[in-house]
Amino acid sequence: MTLCVHAGIAAADVICCAALGEHSLGQNHTDAVTLLKQASREPALARSLSMLLGVKTKAGYTSDMTSPEVRKQAARAAERLIQEARRIHRPGA
């Protein structure tokens, strides 16, 4: 879970940097989602980041287990963000 969260956040940063020349620096998760909405016309990306940020604390700072469904959702959300980051940022292109 933690790897999905961090991978999704990093991918969102790539998307924002490519589109806007900046990424979210604050601790307010809402700001990061808002910035991603500005950077992308695809609403599913902002929803994906929001989902990942919503489970970040539980995944990273507690020993509570997450359900298989939440783990699947997190993996899908991270993959969606990673795929978009790869699409817009191709090294050497």
SVG drawing of the C-alpha trace seen along z (x, -y; Angstrom):
<svg xmlns="http://www.w3.org/2000/svg" viewBox="-13 -26 30 35">
<polyline fill="none" stroke="black" stroke-width="0.4" points="0.0,0.0 2.7,-2.5 4.5,-1.9 1.3,-2.5 0.7,-5.7 4.3,-7.0 4.4,-5.9 1.1,-7.7 2.2,-10.9 5.5,-10.9 3.6,-10.3 1.2,-13.2 4.2,-15.4 5.6,-14.5 2.2,-15.3 2.0,-18.6 5.6,-19.6 5.2,-18.7 2.0,-20.7 2.4,-23.6 6.1,-23.7 5.4,-23.1 4.2,-20.4 2.5,-20.6 4.8,-21.3 2.4,-21.7 1.1,-19.2 -2.5,-19.9 -3.6,-17.0 -6.5,-19.0 -4.0,-21.4 -2.2,-18.5 -5.5,-17.2 -6.5,-20.7 -3.1,-21.2 -3.5,-17.9 -6.9,-19.0 -5.4,-22.1 -2.6,-20.0 -4.8,-17.4 -8.1,-17.3 -8.7,-13.8 -10.8,-13.8 -9.9,-10.2 -6.4,-11.2 -7.4,-13.6 -9.8,-11.0 -6.9,-8.5 -4.6,-10.8 -7.4,-11.6 -8.0,-7.9 -4.3,-7.3 -3.9,-10.3 -7.0,-9.1 -5.2,-5.9 -1.7,-7.4 -1.8,-7.7 -3.3,-4.3 -0.9,-2.6 2.2,-4.3 1.8,-4.9 -0.4,-2.2 -0.3,1.6 -4.0,1.9 -4.5,4.1 -6.4,2.8 -9.0,4.8 -8.1,6.6 -10.5,4.3 -8.8,1.2 -5.4,2.7 -6.8,3.3 -8.1,-0.2 -4.8,-1.7 -2.9,0.4 -5.3,-0.7 -5.1,-4.3 -1.3,-4.3 -1.1,-2.6 -3.4,-5.2 -1.2,-8.0 2.0,-6.2 0.7,-5.5 -0.1,-9.2 3.3,-10.3 5.0,-7.9 2.8,-9.1 3.7,-12.7 7.3,-12.3 9.3,-10.1 13.1,-10.4 15.0,-11.3 11.8,-12.2"/>
</svg>
